[in-house]
């Protein structure tokens, strides 16, 4: 059986590097900030700190201003900002009068400044405020990156290709949005109303299964929520994944998309947008399939009418020849030479067809003419001649 749907909480702690030439300050900040849930690393050497920032990830740098062999503002100016313009930096100083001017702090993109004291209340507030700002910027960046991925993925799923390929492309493109590994899509067979199978299934990751195998491992709770999502048109979040209803242009349910991943909560808005585009691409493919079906039906009907038309023409041609043995083949020759003359004048195909058929039918009036008039060997009377003129 499949694994149970259990909620997993992923706690992401922010990493802070503390740089101060007083080990006691580092120890104190380590205790206070660790208690508040942050991961702390400290060093008394500003040059070592620069190397740490190059090789490890830190969300924030708390940096003492007056240090040896290089002051904090110079560490930022000559070292850190040369390779990292995004690191959030708080500057500490124990000497208010020796702090760098405000213009320097702005120029170096130092986001905060705090005086040292026995209590760390102000610093903790600055850290918490800075971490909130960092997390918000990360959320914005993830959203921006996710939207860019969607923009890159959408043209692919809108390509006119077999339905199976479209479904597989949808699954492949959605997983990176939430760092996912497994997903499946279940849609009505809107492409073939007469198909024996009423639904089309595709899976990826642990769901890369045949329809029968998928049904065998599908848990009742997931099956129940799939039905609920289809009925209510609502997104349903489960312990390990999310079910997204797929709706056509008239807001009618055409299927569902289920995705499992570690960052479901952060990526929910992105996969909502993507699911909407996936549904539109399926609807677009369905309409194209319908148009193709109608075109094929029209072509078959046209071919049938054309065949019957040709049969009718041939029957009439034979009837004309049978009426007058003396001129048998005359209509064929008129048709042939009329067509050739039309070709010489570069007439379009539609007009050439009119000439060809006109040549065959130009004596069709013979069919309704009495044999004693049509086959008479002597001069026609006025009345008989009038009858002949009606043929022409």
Phi, psi and omega in degrees: 000159179291158177294154181287154179274096181248137181290132178238126179260124179254108182271119180254111180268142178278139182261131182234133175256126180251126181236115181205140181282359176254111180302329180296322178295318179298315180298316181296314180295325178301314181295311185295313185285326176296322178298332180269009172096010180262154175264122189245141170225138184231154176208149178266354184254113182296329180288325175295322179299320179300317180294323178297318181293329179290326188255343183232160179268130173226140178276333185211148175240123172257116194235127176287146184278307184267105180220169178236139009270004183214135181289162184301318182294328178286326175302317181290312187293308190270345184240291191295311184290352175287335181231351181216108180262000186251344182300130180279125187237130172248129182260131178250146173210142177264359183229102185300321184289340182259007180292149179295152179296157182302323181298323178294317179300317179293315183299324183272005182055042172275119192279342181205159182220136183213139175276143177290146175203171180292334177254149185249020184303311182295319181295318180298319177298319179294320179296312181298318178296318180294318180296320176300316179296318179298313181295323177296318178295323177295320178298316178298317180296316179297320179295317179296314179297319180296319178295322177296321177296320179296316179299325179285329185277326187304313180303328182291317183281350176268356178294142179282108183207172180304146184304321179301319179294320179298314181297318180294321177297320179300315181293316182297321185281337184277330185300317180298338182295333182232017182056043184267166180235337185223145179195162171211158179229136182229115184230153175295149177279076180282359182265342182213094184296337183262009182290148177292319178278128182274346181226155176244133184237138170219140180227162178219152183074228181290347180262012177282079187227168170286165180301316182297314180296323179297315180297323181294326183262355182292121182282147180304321182295322179289319179298318180297318181287332173297314178298321180295317179298322180290323182286317186267345184064024182256149175283133182241121179264125177254181185298323184241000184200188183219137178255125180243121177290143176254123185240144177276187185296337179263016178066027176263138182291130177241359179158191178221159175234125180244133183227136173249142179186166182279336184244045182301313185298317181290333186255008185303313182297324180293315183286337172297313180298315182294320180299322178297318178292324178297316179297319179295321180293323177293319178296320178297316179295323179296315179297320179296319178297319179296317178298317178298319179298314179297319178297320178294320177296317178296320179296317178298318179296317179297316180298322179294315179296320180296319179296317179292324177298315179296321178298320180294316179300315181296321180295318179293321179299315179294326179294320179296314180297322180292333183289323185225096182298327183300322183255020181300133182091347181299314182297322178298318182291320178298317180298315183298310183289329176297317179297317180296320178295318178300321177298320180297331179268009179055039178289150178294161186301324180296320180286327177296323179294322177298317178297317182296312181291322179298321178297320179292326187260002188295338178250020185297339180296343179299331185299324182267006182264139181297143182297323183293338175272311185296325185257011183294134182269347183253179181297140180279147174283168179304316182294319181291320179297322177298322179294318179297320181296334177293337178292322191284000000 
